[in-house]
Amino acid sequence: MKKKLFLFFILLITNSNIAQYGNSITLTEVMFRPIEINGQYIEFCNTSKTDTVILTGFKLKYYTSAENSIISLSGGMKLAPGKYAVVLQGSYNYETGLYKSLIPHDALVLKLSSNNFGSSGMAKTLDRNINLLNASGESIDTYIYSADNENGISDEKIFINKNNAKSNWGNSIKINGTPGNSNSLTFIPHYSFGNLAINEIMYEPSAINSEYIEFINITADSIQIGGMNVIIGSNTKVQLSNLYFKLAPNEYFLLSADSAIYNNYYWLKSNTNIRIAGNLKLLNNGTTIVVKDFWGLTIDSVSYSSAWHNKNIISTKNLSLERLNPILNSNDKANWTTSVSNYGGTPEKQNSIFTQIQSHQSSISISPNPFSPDNDGFEDFTVINFNLSRPLSQVRIKVFDNQGRLVRTLVDNKPSASHNSIIFDGFDSNGRPLRIGIYILLIESVGENSSNIEVIKAPVVIARKL
């Protein structure tokens, strides 16, 4: 007795044109390694804005353990514009299964007689493909896959109207995927440099502890860290989180090499902002750590060194490097030093050497202000006079435009007395005259034998003759 194909579908049909060849149909998601038994699926979408596609005669060609298999979609099925179709395994119990609650009612749901789409148990290093054929037997879309995902993580197309290059596919950040819905990767936000800061580094733990990197969200809004990557040195890439994860403002996230970290810091046992990544490898003599968002934009970078530790501490083993203040320069060694915590580090806590920035507006004078650097011999320069609260400090002076972009560094870690003067010529870092407008002068100073940072801010105005 022949087995019947079971078909389950709910379809909203709009007043649309009818398309026969389905050139607007594209593969959008594939679940190779489901959590649920027999829970593999293939998803495709009708990207047309106007045409309903008749699926009669359409076929899926896909890999199985034996050979490439071709199966036909049920006749008479129609896929409305902008809607998704989800093809499930024939042995999957849709009525009681997980996907019934995940797939929206306006998606087309198909069950096929095949029990396996061919990826379970296949070697993760082998590339296979899925072909979608129209009624004329023409291939209208192909996706090449390797099925190297973790269980419950599907492959998603990022932009459904673009081609199927590998760069346009990635691992879903939603557990169990997004069958019948817009893909999770399509709407991952873009972030800017400095939104997420590297805040603490434990690179030489004791034998019973673990390496770790701590991050902090220094924005006023939540950051979605799913899909972000941490690049360590030139060879190691570690995913910050492989699933959708929102980090609240001023909240920490910890990347640890081993679960031993829970035994060393008692307050972590109930903390969920931790990812254990066995391939986290930090060098004792220093290396570069780069954080990139899902789209590849660098949002923080630190090239740490063992020389950044407090030179008065003989052994720094099992002592982390902590950042004095996460809003200051990542790669300024003056912004890092050895943890003074009794536990050797402060993962998921405020750093033991955290320094609040102190602002003093009254200790600076700029004259003339405005000034006009136009080489006419009149007010071509301005003199910046500033007073510090300590007799000897390390000073950095920067100039920013009204968009917050750095345009000039006047002084970088220069020893300074309490009373100082510096001349500003109105040029940027490349020797070009700055445009007329208001600029912000930022003076940062750290006193000798002190970790407290003083900050002085003041406006300086560049003018020109009319």
C-alpha positions in Angstrom: 0.0 0.0 0.0 1.4 3.3 -1.0 2.1 5.9 1.7 0.2 9.1 1.4 1.7 12.5 1.6 0.3 14.4 4.5 -0.3 18.1 3.9 -0.9 20.7 6.5 -1.2 24.3 5.4 -2.9 27.6 6.3 -2.6 30.1 3.5 -3.8 33.7 3.2 -4.4 34.5 -0.5 -4.4 38.1 -1.6 -5.7 39.5 -4.8 -2.6 38.9 -6.8 -1.4 38.0 -10.2 -0.5 34.4 -10.9 3.1 33.4 -11.7 3.9 30.0 -13.3 7.6 29.8 -13.2 8.5 31.0 -9.7 11.5 33.1 -10.5 10.7 35.1 -7.3 11.0 31.9 -5.1 14.2 31.7 -3.1 15.5 29.3 -0.4 15.7 31.2 2.9 16.4 28.7 5.7 17.5 25.1 6.3 17.5 23.2 9.6 20.0 20.3 9.4 20.5 19.4 13.0 17.2 19.9 14.9 16.6 19.4 18.6 13.3 17.7 18.0 13.3 14.2 16.5 12.6 14.4 12.8 12.5 18.2 13.0 14.6 19.0 9.9 13.0 21.6 7.6 13.6 23.6 4.4 12.1 27.1 4.1 11.6 29.2 1.0 9.9 32.5 0.3 8.1 34.2 -2.5 9.9 37.6 -2.7 7.5 39.0 -5.3 5.4 42.0 -4.2 2.5 41.2 -6.6 2.6 37.6 -7.9 1.2 34.5 -6.3 3.3 31.4 -7.4 1.6 28.1 -8.3 3.9 25.3 -6.9 2.4 22.5 -9.0 5.4 20.5 -10.5 8.0 22.2 -8.3 10.6 19.9 -6.9 13.3 19.8 -4.2 16.5 18.1 -5.0 18.6 17.4 -1.9 21.3 15.1 -0.5 20.6 11.9 1.4 23.0 9.3 2.8 22.5 7.3 -0.4 22.2 9.8 -3.3 20.6 13.0 -4.4 16.8 12.7 -4.0 14.1 14.5 -5.9 10.7 15.0 -4.5 7.7 16.9 -5.9 5.7 19.4 -4.0 2.0 18.8 -3.9 0.0 20.0 -6.8 -2.3 23.0 -6.6 -0.4 24.7 -3.8 -0.1 28.5 -4.1 2.4 30.8 -2.3 1.3 34.4 -1.9 3.6 37.4 -2.3 6.0 37.9 0.6 4.9 34.6 2.3 7.0 31.7 3.4 6.7 27.9 2.8 8.1 25.4 5.3 8.8 21.9 4.1 8.9 19.4 7.0 9.9 15.8 7.2 7.1 13.4 6.6 7.6 11.6 10.0 7.5 14.8 12.0 4.4 15.2 14.2 3.4 18.8 13.4 0.2 18.8 15.4 2.1 18.2 18.7 5.5 19.4 17.7 7.4 22.6 18.5 7.1 24.1 15.1 3.4 24.4 15.3 3.8 27.2 17.8 6.7 28.8 15.9 5.2 28.8 12.3 2.7 31.7 11.7 -0.8 30.9 10.4 -0.2 32.6 7.1 2.8 30.4 6.2 2.4 27.4 3.8 3.3 24.2 5.6 4.2 21.1 3.6 5.1 17.6 4.8 7.0 15.3 2.6 7.3 11.5 2.5 11.0 11.5 3.0 12.2 10.9 6.6 15.5 12.7 6.3 16.9 15.6 4.4 20.2 13.9 4.4 22.3 15.9 6.9 22.0 13.9 10.1 25.1 11.9 10.6 26.9 13.3 7.6 30.5 14.4 7.9 30.6 18.1 8.9 33.4 18.8 6.4 31.4 17.7 3.3 29.6 20.4 1.4 26.2 19.4 0.0 23.5 21.3 -1.8 19.8 21.8 -2.0 18.2 22.7 -5.3 14.7 24.2 -5.9 13.4 23.3 -9.3 10.4 24.8 -11.1 7.8 22.9 -13.1 10.0 22.9 -16.1 12.8 21.2 -14.2 14.9 24.4 -14.2 16.9 25.2 -11.1 15.7 28.5 -9.7 17.7 28.5 -6.5 20.5 26.5 -4.9 22.1 26.6 -1.4 25.4 24.8 -0.6 25.7 23.7 3.0 28.0 21.7 5.2 25.7 21.1 8.2 28.3 22.1 10.7 25.9 23.8 13.1 25.2 23.0 16.7 21.9 21.2 17.4 18.9 23.4 17.1 20.7 26.1 15.0 19.5 26.6 11.4 21.2 28.2 8.5 19.5 31.5 7.5 19.8 33.7 4.4 20.6 37.2 5.6 19.1 39.3 2.8 16.5 37.3 0.9 16.6 39.4 -2.2 20.3 38.9 -2.7 22.2 35.9 -4.1 23.2 32.7 -2.2 26.9 33.5 -1.7 28.2 32.1 1.5 28.6 35.6 2.8 24.8 36.0 2.6 24.1 33.0 4.9 24.9 32.5 8.5 23.8 30.6 11.6 20.5 31.7 13.1 20.7 33.4 16.5 17.3 32.0 17.4 17.3 28.5 18.9 15.1 26.2 16.7 15.3 28.7 13.9 12.7 31.0 12.5 10.5 28.8 10.3 7.8 30.7 8.4 9.1 34.0 9.8 11.6 36.7 8.8 15.1 35.5 9.5 16.8 36.6 12.7 20.0 37.6 10.9 18.2 40.2 8.7 17.5 42.6 11.6 20.7 42.4 13.6 21.7 46.1 14.4 24.9 47.8 13.4 27.0 49.2 16.2 29.7 51.8 16.6 33.2 51.7 17.9 33.1 51.9 21.7 29.6 50.7 22.3 30.8 47.5 23.9 34.2 47.8 25.8 36.7 45.2 26.8 36.9 45.9 30.5 39.0 43.1 32.2 41.4 40.4 31.0 42.6 37.3 32.9 45.3 35.8 30.7 47.4 33.9 33.3 45.0 32.2 35.7 46.1 29.7 38.4 45.8 25.9 37.6 42.3 25.8 39.1 41.0 29.0 37.6 40.1 30.0 34.0 41.1 32.6 31.4 38.4 35.2 30.8 37.6 38.4 29.1 34.9 40.7 30.5 32.9 43.2 28.4 30.7 46.1 29.4 27.9 47.9 27.6 28.8 51.6 28.0 25.8 52.9 26.0 22.5 54.2 27.3 20.6 51.4 25.4 20.6 47.6 25.2 23.1 45.9 22.8 22.2 42.7 21.0 25.5 40.7 21.2 24.3 37.5 19.4 26.5 36.9 16.4 29.3 39.1 17.6 32.9 37.7 17.3 36.0 38.1 19.4 39.2 37.8 17.4 42.3 36.9 19.5 45.7 37.3 17.8 45.7 36.3 14.2 44.2 32.8 14.3 41.5 32.5 17.0 37.8 33.5 16.6 35.4 33.0 19.4 31.7 33.9 19.2 30.6 36.2 22.0 27.2 34.6 21.9 25.7 32.3 19.3 22.1 33.2 20.2 20.0 36.3 20.6 21.2 38.0 23.8 20.4 41.6 24.9 22.9 43.2 27.2 21.5 46.1 29.2 23.3 49.4 29.8 26.2 49.2 32.2 25.8 45.4 32.3 28.7 43.0 32.0 29.2 39.9 29.8 31.9 37.3 30.4 33.7 35.1 28.0 35.5 32.3 29.9 37.7 29.4 28.7 36.5 26.9 31.4 33.6 26.3 33.8 36.2 26.4 36.6 35.6 30.1 36.8 32.4 29.4 38.8 34.5 27.8 41.5 36.8 30.9 41.9 34.2 33.7 42.0 31.2 32.7 44.1 29.0 35.5 42.8 29.0 34.0 39.3 27.1 30.8 40.2 23.7 32.4 39.5 24.9 34.7 36.7 23.6 34.0 33.2 25.8 36.6 31.4 28.6 34.0 30.8 29.6 32.0 27.8 32.1 29.1 28.2 34.3 28.9 25.1 36.9 26.2 25.2 38.9 27.7 22.4 39.6 31.0 24.3 43.4 31.2 24.2 45.1 34.3 25.7 48.9 34.7 25.6 50.8 35.5 28.7 53.1 38.0 27.0 50.2 39.8 25.3 48.2 39.8 22.1 45.5 41.7 20.4 41.8 41.3 21.2 39.3 42.7 18.7 35.5 42.7 19.1 33.5 42.8 15.9 29.7 43.0 15.5 27.8 40.6 13.2 28.5 42.8 10.2 32.3 42.8 10.8 32.6 46.4 12.2 35.2 46.7 15.0 33.6 48.0 18.1 36.6 47.6 20.5 40.2 46.6 20.2 43.0 46.1 22.8 46.6 45.0 22.3 47.4 44.2 25.9 50.8 43.5 27.4 52.2 42.0 30.5 54.0 45.3 31.0 50.6 46.9 31.8 50.6 45.3 35.2 51.6 47.3 38.3 55.4 47.1 38.5 55.3 47.0 42.3 53.7 43.5 42.2 56.3 40.7 41.9 54.0 38.0 40.6 50.9 38.7 38.6 49.8 35.1 38.1 46.0 34.8 38.7 45.7 38.6 38.8 43.6 40.2 36.0 44.3 43.4 34.1 41.5 45.8 34.8 40.5 49.0 33.0 40.4 52.2 35.0 37.5 53.6 33.1 35.8 51.9 30.0 35.1 55.2 28.3 38.8 56.1 28.0 41.2 54.9 25.4 41.3 51.1 25.1 45.0 50.9 24.2 46.3 53.5 26.6 48.5 51.5 29.1 47.8 54.2 31.6 44.1 53.1 31.5 45.0 49.5 32.6 46.6 48.1 35.8 46.5 45.0 38.1 43.4 44.1 39.9 43.6 44.7 43.7 40.7 42.4 44.5 41.2 39.7 47.1 40.0 37.3 44.5 42.5 38.4 41.9 39.8 39.7 39.6 36.3 41.1 39.5 34.4 39.3 36.7 30.8 40.6 36.4 31.6 43.3 39.0 32.9 46.9 38.9 36.6 46.8 38.6 38.6 47.1 41.8 40.6 50.0 40.4 37.7 51.7 38.6 38.3 55.5 38.5 35.5 58.0 38.3 36.3 60.8 35.9 36.4 64.2 37.7 35.6 67.3 35.6 37.0 70.7 36.4 35.8 73.5 34.0 37.2 76.4 35.9 40.9 75.5 35.7 41.4 76.4 32.0 41.6 79.6 30.0 41.9 79.9 26.2 43.0 83.2 24.7 42.1 84.5 22.1 38.9 82.5 21.8 37.7 82.6 19.0 40.9 82.7 17.0 41.4 82.8 13.2 44.3 80.6 11.8 44.4 82.3 8.4 48.1 83.4 8.4 47.2 87.1 8.3 49.4 87.7 11.4 46.4 88.5 13.6 45.1 85.9 16.2 46.5 83.0 14.1 47.1 81.0 17.3 45.5 80.5 20.6 47.2 79.8 24.0 45.7 77.2 26.3 46.5 77.7 29.9 45.5 75.1 32.4 46.1 74.3 36.0 46.2 70.7 37.5 45.5 69.8 41.1 48.8 67.8 41.4 52.4 68.9 41.2 53.3 66.2 38.6 51.0 64.5 36.1 50.9 62.6 32.8 48.8 64.7 30.4 46.9 64.0 27.2 45.2 66.8 25.2 42.8 66.1 22.4 40.6 68.2 20.1 37.2 67.0 18.9 34.8 68.5 16.4 31.1 69.0 17.2 30.3 65.5 16.0 32.6 64.0 18.6 35.3 63.0 16.1 38.9 63.3 17.1 40.7 65.9 14.8 43.9 66.5 16.6 46.0 65.2 19.5 48.1 68.1 20.9 49.8 66.2 23.7 50.0 62.4 24.4 51.1 61.2 27.8 53.5 64.1 28.5 54.8 64.8 32.0 53.4 68.1 33.2 53.6 70.4 36.2 50.6 72.0 37.9 50.7 75.1 35.7 50.8 74.6 31.9 50.5 76.5 28.6 50.3 75.1 25.1 49.8 76.7 21.7 47.2 75.5 19.3 47.5 76.5 15.6 44.1 75.4 14.4 45.3 72.6 12.2 44.1 69.0 12.2 46.4 65.9 12.5 47.2 66.0 8.8 48.3 69.6 8.8 45.1 70.9 7.2 43.3 74.0 8.5 40.2 73.1 10.5 36.9 74.5 9.4 35.2 77.3 11.2 33.1 76.2 14.1 33.1 75.1 17.8 35.5 72.4 18.9 35.9 70.7 22.2 39.3 70.6 24.0 39.7 67.6 26.3 42.5 67.4 28.8 43.0 64.2 30.7 45.6 63.9 33.5 46.8 61.2 35.9 48.8 62.2 38.9 52.1 60.6 39.9 51.5 57.5 42.1 47.7 58.0 41.6 45.0 56.2 39.6 42.5 59.1 39.7 41.9 60.8 36.4 41.2 64.5 36.1 39.3 65.7 33.1 39.0 69.3 31.9 36.7 70.2 29.0 36.4 73.5 27.3 35.1 74.9 23.9 37.5 76.5 21.5 36.1 78.5 18.5 37.8 78.8 15.1 36.7 81.8 13.0 37.6 83.2 9.6 37.3 86.7 8.1 34.1 87.2 6.0 
